[in-house]
Amino acid sequence: MVTLNGKPVSVEALLPLALTNLGHFTSMRVDESGGIRGLALHLERLVRDCKVIWGADLDTECVRDYVRRAVGGQSRPCVVRVTVYDPKTDMGRPADADEPKILVSVRRAGAMPPAPLRAMSVPYERDLPEVKHVGLLGALRARRTAQLAGYGDALFVGRDGLVSEGGTWNVGFVDQNGTIVWPQAPVLPGVTMALLQQIAEHRIATVTLEQAKGMAAAFATNTSIGVRPLAAIDKAGFPTDHPVLGQLQAAYLLVPGETL
């Protein structure tokens, strides 16, 4: 079931979201015990992005309540997505939309981590990269391009030649000294990335595509997949069993889930 402010949503209420694509969201993995890693960070993201997109405050207690109701009867683990948009949004007068509401949807969660990923470098820069917005055309087109070429997903490279992030994930690297490296670039501040930065020593540095391909290992990360090894970027392969990746995966699983 998909709900809007805690009630079943109508097709009419969903149409403005589908037709105007104006809004923002976060996705959270609910584990078997009902806990959510980084719940506070997800709520902070929703509040922050609501200010940016709508110039409005967001009641996080309402978010908690709507999510709690939505996942109550679901099998776990599952992934719950919270989308904030205004059903009154009109393409001609988006400035009149000033009452954002909370759409909650739930889907089954896959294995964590999934099988290693092969990524294709694609020139792309997201609009407003610091916001997790629903404008996914460019990212999904890049993913489609990569998949049609035989890869699993796209790795974005900016006009400056620097690696930034993946289709719907942050990317991290392990350099030849065994240090975790996060790209310094305009990227979405991922919740899973933030949690990993809290528990594992790292550095943040600019990474060119050539430098990325010369790393000892690479990985993708988001709330749904945890720490997923990259098997390749373009034709450059990486070991998927690098010990640092195993340490990261184990450390992330030990992060306690927060209750709704």
C-alpha positions as CSV (number, residue, x, y, z in Angstrom):
1,M,0.0,0.0,0.0
2,V,1.1,3.6,-0.8
3,T,-0.1,6.3,1.6
4,L,-0.3,10.0,1.5
5,N,-0.3,11.6,5.0
6,G,-1.2,8.2,6.4
7,K,-4.1,7.5,4.2
8,P,-4.4,5.4,0.9
9,V,-3.4,7.7,-1.9
10,S,-5.6,8.3,-4.9
11,V,-4.5,8.3,-8.6
12,E,-5.5,12.0,-8.8
13,A,-3.2,12.9,-5.9
14,L,-0.3,11.0,-7.5
15,L,-0.7,12.6,-10.9
16,P,1.0,15.9,-10.0
17,L,4.1,14.0,-8.8
18,A,4.2,11.9,-12.0
19,L,3.6,14.8,-14.3
20,T,5.7,17.6,-12.7
21,N,8.4,15.5,-11.0
22,L,8.9,18.1,-8.3
23,G,9.7,16.8,-4.8
24,H,12.3,15.1,-2.7
25,F,12.7,11.8,-0.9
26,T,14.8,9.4,1.2
27,S,14.8,5.6,1.2
28,M,15.5,3.7,4.4
29,R,16.1,0.0,4.9
30,V,14.2,-1.6,7.8
31,D,16.0,-4.6,9.2
32,E,14.4,-7.8,10.6
33,S,14.2,-6.3,14.1
34,G,12.5,-3.1,12.8
35,G,15.6,-0.9,13.2
36,I,16.8,1.6,10.7
37,R,20.5,2.4,10.4
38,G,20.9,6.2,10.3
39,L,17.3,7.0,10.9
40,A,18.2,10.4,12.5
41,L,20.3,11.3,9.4
42,H,17.4,10.3,7.1
43,L,15.1,12.6,9.0
44,E,17.6,15.4,9.0
45,R,17.9,15.0,5.2
46,L,14.1,15.3,4.8
47,V,14.0,18.4,6.9
48,R,16.9,20.0,5.1
49,D,15.6,19.2,1.6
50,C,12.1,20.3,2.5
51,K,13.5,23.8,3.3
52,V,15.4,23.9,0.0
53,I,12.6,22.6,-2.3
54,W,9.5,23.9,-0.5
55,G,10.8,26.6,1.9
56,A,8.7,24.7,4.5
57,D,9.2,23.0,7.8
58,L,8.7,19.2,8.1
59,D,7.2,17.5,11.1
60,T,9.5,14.5,11.7
61,E,7.1,13.0,14.2
62,C,4.5,12.8,11.5
63,V,7.0,11.1,9.2
64,R,7.8,8.6,11.9
65,D,4.1,7.9,12.5
66,Y,3.4,7.4,8.8
67,V,6.4,5.1,8.3
68,R,5.6,3.1,11.4
69,R,2.1,2.5,10.1
70,A,3.3,1.6,6.6
71,V,5.8,-1.0,7.7
72,G,3.7,-2.4,10.5
73,G,2.3,-5.3,8.4
74,Q,5.2,-5.8,6.0
75,S,7.7,-8.6,6.0
76,R,11.2,-7.6,6.8
77,P,13.8,-6.6,5.8
78,C,12.1,-4.0,3.5
79,V,12.9,-0.6,2.1
80,V,10.6,2.3,2.8
81,R,10.6,5.4,0.7
82,V,9.4,8.8,2.0
83,T,8.6,11.3,-0.7
84,V,7.7,14.9,0.0
85,Y,5.6,16.7,-2.6
86,D,2.6,18.9,-3.0
87,P,-0.4,17.3,-4.8
88,K,-1.5,20.9,-5.8
89,T,1.7,21.4,-7.9
90,D,0.9,22.8,-11.3
91,M,3.6,23.0,-14.0
92,G,2.5,26.6,-14.9
93,R,2.5,27.8,-11.3
94,P,4.9,25.8,-9.2
95,A,5.3,28.8,-6.9
96,D,1.7,28.2,-5.7
97,A,2.6,24.8,-4.3
98,D,3.2,25.5,-0.6
99,E,1.7,22.5,1.3
100,P,4.0,19.5,0.9
101,K,2.7,16.2,2.0
102,I,4.3,12.9,2.9
103,L,4.0,9.9,0.5
104,V,5.2,6.6,2.0
105,S,5.8,3.4,-0.1
106,V,7.3,0.1,0.8
107,R,9.1,-2.6,-1.2
108,R,10.9,-5.8,-0.4
109,A,14.6,-5.4,0.4
110,G,17.2,-7.4,-1.6
111,A,20.3,-9.2,-0.2
112,M,22.9,-7.0,1.4
113,P,25.4,-6.7,-0.1
114,P,24.3,-7.7,-3.6
115,A,26.7,-9.3,-6.1
116,P,29.7,-7.1,-7.1
117,L,28.9,-4.4,-9.6
118,R,30.5,-3.5,-12.9
119,A,30.2,0.3,-13.6
120,M,30.7,2.3,-16.8
121,S,31.9,5.8,-16.6
122,V,29.4,8.3,-18.0
123,P,29.8,12.1,-18.3
124,Y,27.0,13.5,-16.1
125,E,26.4,16.0,-13.3
126,R,23.2,15.9,-11.3
127,D,21.1,19.0,-10.9
128,L,21.2,20.3,-7.3
129,P,23.3,17.3,-6.2
130,E,23.1,18.0,-2.5
131,V,19.4,17.3,-2.5
132,K,17.9,13.8,-3.0
133,H,15.2,15.0,-5.4
134,V,12.9,13.1,-7.6
135,G,14.4,14.4,-10.8
136,L,16.0,11.2,-11.9
137,L,15.8,11.4,-15.7
138,G,19.5,12.1,-16.2
139,A,20.7,9.5,-13.6
140,L,18.4,6.8,-15.0
141,R,19.3,7.6,-18.6
142,A,23.0,7.2,-17.6
143,R,22.2,3.9,-15.9
144,R,20.3,2.8,-19.0
145,T,23.2,3.7,-21.2
146,A,25.6,1.7,-19.0
147,Q,23.3,-1.3,-19.0
148,L,22.8,-1.3,-22.7
149,A,26.6,-1.4,-23.0
150,G,26.7,-4.5,-20.8
151,Y,27.5,-2.9,-17.4
152,G,25.4,-2.9,-14.2
153,D,25.3,0.9,-13.6
154,A,26.8,4.2,-14.3
155,L,29.6,6.1,-12.5
156,F,29.3,9.8,-13.0
157,V,32.3,11.9,-14.2
158,G,32.0,15.7,-14.2
159,R,33.1,18.2,-16.9
160,D,36.2,18.7,-14.8
161,G,37.1,15.0,-15.3
162,L,36.5,14.2,-11.6
163,V,34.6,11.1,-10.4
164,S,31.6,12.1,-8.2
165,E,29.0,9.3,-7.5
166,G,27.0,6.5,-9.0
167,G,23.5,6.3,-10.4
168,T,21.8,6.1,-7.0
169,W,24.9,5.5,-4.8
170,N,28.0,7.0,-3.4
171,V,31.3,5.6,-4.5
172,G,34.3,5.0,-2.3
173,F,37.8,3.7,-3.0
174,V,40.7,1.9,-1.3
175,D,44.0,3.3,-2.3
176,Q,47.2,1.3,-2.6
177,N,48.1,2.1,1.0
178,G,44.8,0.6,2.2
179,T,43.2,4.0,3.0
180,I,39.5,4.6,2.2
181,V,39.1,7.5,-0.2
182,W,35.8,9.4,-0.8
183,P,35.7,11.6,-3.9
184,Q,35.7,15.4,-3.3
185,A,33.0,16.5,-5.7
186,P,29.4,17.8,-5.8
187,V,27.6,14.7,-4.6
188,L,24.5,13.7,-2.6
189,P,25.6,13.4,1.1
190,G,24.6,9.8,1.5
191,V,23.4,8.5,4.8
192,T,25.3,5.2,4.5
193,M,28.4,7.1,3.4
194,A,28.1,9.4,6.5
195,L,27.8,6.3,8.8
196,L,30.9,4.7,7.3
197,Q,32.8,8.0,7.6
198,Q,32.0,7.9,11.3
199,I,33.3,4.4,11.9
200,A,36.3,4.0,9.5
201,E,39.4,6.2,8.9
202,H,39.3,7.8,5.6
203,R,40.4,10.8,3.5
204,I,38.4,13.0,1.1
205,A,40.2,13.9,-2.1
206,T,39.6,14.7,-5.8
207,V,39.7,11.5,-7.9
208,T,40.1,11.6,-11.6
209,L,38.8,8.7,-13.7
210,E,42.4,7.6,-14.3
211,Q,43.1,7.7,-10.6
212,A,39.9,5.8,-9.8
213,K,41.0,3.0,-12.2
214,G,44.3,2.7,-10.4
215,M,42.8,2.2,-6.9
216,A,43.3,-1.1,-5.0
217,A,39.5,-1.6,-4.6
218,A,36.3,0.3,-5.1
219,F,32.8,0.1,-3.7
220,A,29.3,1.4,-4.0
221,T,27.2,2.3,-1.0
222,N,23.6,3.3,-0.1
223,T,21.0,2.3,2.4
224,S,19.7,-0.6,0.3
225,I,23.0,-2.3,-0.5
226,G,25.3,-1.4,2.4
227,V,28.8,-1.8,1.1
228,R,28.8,-3.4,-2.4
229,P,32.2,-4.1,-4.1
230,L,32.8,-2.8,-7.6
231,A,34.3,-5.5,-9.8
232,A,35.2,-3.0,-12.6
233,I,35.1,0.6,-13.8
234,D,35.0,0.4,-17.6
235,K,37.6,-2.2,-18.4
236,A,39.6,-1.8,-15.3
237,G,39.0,-4.6,-12.9
238,F,39.1,-4.6,-9.1
239,P,39.4,-7.4,-6.5
240,T,36.1,-7.9,-4.8
241,D,37.6,-9.6,-1.8
242,H,39.9,-6.8,-0.7
243,P,40.2,-7.1,3.2
244,V,39.3,-3.4,3.7
245,L,35.9,-4.1,2.0
246,G,35.3,-7.0,4.3
247,Q,36.1,-4.8,7.3
248,L,33.8,-2.1,6.1
249,Q,30.9,-4.6,5.5
250,A,31.3,-6.1,8.9
251,A,31.6,-2.7,10.6
252,Y,28.5,-1.4,8.9
253,L,26.4,-4.4,10.0
254,L,27.4,-3.6,13.6
255,V,25.9,-0.1,13.3
256,P,22.7,-0.4,15.5
257,G,19.4,0.4,14.0
258,E,17.3,3.2,15.4
259,T,13.7,2.5,16.2
260,L,10.8,4.4,14.8
